[in-house]
Amino acid sequence: MLYKVTIYENCIKRGGGKMSGRRIMQRSRWELILDILGVISDEGRRAKKTRIMKKAYLDWWSFEKYFAKLQERGFVEKIEDPALGTIYGLTERGKDLQGRLKDVGAILQ
């Protein structure tokens, strides 16, 4: 069974202070995980939490839930960089998982 998580993409502020252009998009768990891994990969295999969360279009609660699981299972590693602070990178297991999830996506399309 695929579970769906609802997210809200960027809201566009237009004249009169009204918010319009809101799009609701639903993704399954594996798609959310693939998006998180993809952002880290696109950022040169290392990125800060806020950047990952924003580029994956996740709210903080959903992001923390999935990101914590990825860290616990050894797909994402925490890296202390004196110049950049705390950043996160993909492990070999994370790269492997990303490739497998991409294959699943290709099969399902």
C-alpha positions in Angstrom: 0.0 0.0 0.0 1.4 3.4 -0.9 0.9 6.2 1.6 0.4 9.7 0.4 1.8 12.8 2.0 0.3 16.2 1.0 2.7 19.1 0.6 2.2 22.7 -0.5 4.5 24.2 -3.1 5.4 27.8 -3.1 2.6 30.2 -2.8 2.7 33.1 -5.1 1.8 36.5 -3.6 -0.1 38.7 -6.0 -1.8 42.1 -5.9 -4.1 42.9 -3.0 -2.3 40.6 -0.5 -4.2 37.6 -1.7 -2.4 34.2 -2.0 -3.0 32.4 -5.2 -1.2 29.8 -7.2 -1.3 27.2 -4.5 -0.8 23.7 -5.8 -1.2 20.5 -3.8 1.0 17.6 -4.8 0.9 14.1 -3.4 3.9 11.9 -3.2 4.4 8.4 -1.8 7.0 7.6 0.9 9.6 6.3 -1.5 9.2 9.5 -3.7 9.8 11.7 -0.7 12.9 9.7 0.2 14.1 9.9 -3.4 13.6 13.7 -3.4 15.6 14.1 -0.2 18.4 11.9 -1.5 18.3 13.7 -4.8 18.7 17.2 -3.2 21.8 16.0 -1.3 23.2 14.5 -4.5 22.4 17.7 -6.5 24.2 19.8 -3.9 27.5 18.1 -4.6 26.7 15.2 -2.3 26.6 17.5 0.7 23.9 20.0 2.0 22.5 21.7 5.0 19.2 20.6 6.5 17.3 23.7 5.6 18.3 23.6 2.0 17.4 19.9 1.7 14.0 20.6 3.3 13.2 23.6 1.0 14.4 22.0 -2.3 12.4 18.8 -1.5 9.3 20.9 -0.8 8.7 19.4 2.6 7.4 21.0 5.8 9.6 20.7 8.8 7.6 17.9 10.5 7.6 15.6 7.5 11.2 16.4 6.7 12.4 15.5 10.2 10.5 12.3 10.2 12.0 11.0 7.0 15.4 12.5 7.4 15.8 10.9 10.9 15.0 7.5 9.4 17.5 8.0 6.6 20.2 8.9 9.2 19.4 6.0 11.6 19.6 3.5 8.8 22.9 4.8 7.5 21.8 6.4 4.2 22.7 9.9 5.2 25.7 11.0 7.3 26.3 14.1 9.5 29.5 15.9 8.6 31.1 18.6 10.8 32.8 21.1 8.6 34.7 24.0 10.3 34.0 26.4 7.4 30.4 25.4 6.6 29.1 24.1 10.0 27.0 20.9 10.1 26.2 19.5 6.7 24.9 16.1 5.5 26.1 13.8 2.8 25.1 10.6 1.1 26.8 7.4 2.2 27.5 4.5 -0.2 24.2 2.9 1.0 22.4 6.2 0.3 23.8 6.3 -3.2 22.7 2.7 -3.7 19.2 3.4 -2.4 18.9 6.5 -4.6 19.8 4.4 -7.7 17.3 1.7 -6.7 14.5 4.1 -6.1 15.1 5.8 -9.5 14.8 2.3 -11.1 11.5 1.8 -9.3 10.3 5.1 -10.6 11.2 4.2 -14.1 9.4 0.9 -13.9 6.2 2.5 -12.5 6.0 5.2 -15.2 
